[in-house]
Amino acid sequence: ATTTTTRTRTSMAAAAAAEANNDNVVSLELTKPLGIILEEVEEGAKSGVKVEELSDAGSAYAHRDVLVKGSVLVSVMEQDVSQMDFDDVMDVLMEAPSPLKVEFTTPPPMTDYDVGTIVTLNVLQGNGNNNNPTPIQAKVGDNLRQVLLDNKFEVYKGLKQRLGNCGGAGQCTYCAVNIVDGDGWPDRSEYENNKLKKMPNARLACINPIQGPATIEME
């Protein structure tokens, strides 16, 4: 079992502010695979790692209400990893047993809508339905891919995608959708920029929690 990871540049000041506030400490016991996409707090520096995205294929996804984007990994099995470089943190995670104890500090909420708020998603699927969106109700914080699947939308088309998809691990890109007219949705992550270079407006449904009302365009 592995943890999906990536490296990007981010603000060290934001991470330091979160670490200074003990009220934002989250302690979890997780089993592998974790399903956490991590990035460096500061590129090339020994300043630890932070959460970029959560995949619904890992155990961390069950804690998505508290383990939000920007959460800084402080310790693994009570070992301080906050001043390690990216590779050293990954080594600690790989060598840790399953289940493992981890501790994060979390930033203030970024969404304009509270987790659990019911919002409307207008889903457009296929060229023939562009003028007839299907409205569905969903909760802020729920995984977009799972909501689409639960509402019987064809996330994976054709035998290749149905048999070859990664199951929500953020790897295959088959669940890519366009999020337009989104209220409260942040810009796509650096991880998505790297995975979806040929689709500049697309988002990976499997690693995006619902942030607010939006129109979702599917192929």
C-alpha positions, 0 to 999 in steps of 0.5 A: 500500500502506498500514499499518493504524493506530489510536490509543489510550491506553497506558502510556509507562512500559512503552515507556520500559522496553523502550527502555532494554534494548538486548537487546530491539532487533529490526531488520527489513526489511519490504515493504509492506503491513506489516500492523501496527496501531499505536497511540500510546505516549501519546495526544496526545504526541510519544512514538512508536507501538507495535504493537497487532496484526499482520495475517496479510495483511502482511509483518510477520506472518512475524516475529510470534514477535519483533514482539509486541504492545507493541513500540515503533517506534524508527526507520524507514530509520535515522530516529529516530521515537521522539519523534514524534507519531502523524501524523508517524510515519505520514508517515515510514512512508508516504514510506518505500520498499518494502522498508524497514528498521525497528527496534523495541524489544520488551517481555517476553513476556506469554503464559503459554505459550511460542511454539510450544507445542501447545494444544487449541482446542475449536471450536463452529460453528453453533447445532446444534453447541453440545454437540459441540465439535470439538477441534483442535491448534494452536501458540501464536503461530499466527494464529487465522483461518489455523488455523480456515481450515486446519482447514476451518472456515467462517470466512466464511459466504455469498457476501457474506462470501466475496467481500467479506472483507478477507483478514485485514487486520483491517477487515471484521469477518467473521472475528469469533469468541468466545473463551471459557474461554481460558487465557493470552488477554488482554482484547481490544484497544482496536482490537477495541473500536472495530471490534466495538462491536455485538459486545462479546464478539467477537474478530477472528480475523485479528489474534489469535495463539493464546495458549493453550487455549480454546473458540472459538465461531463462528456 
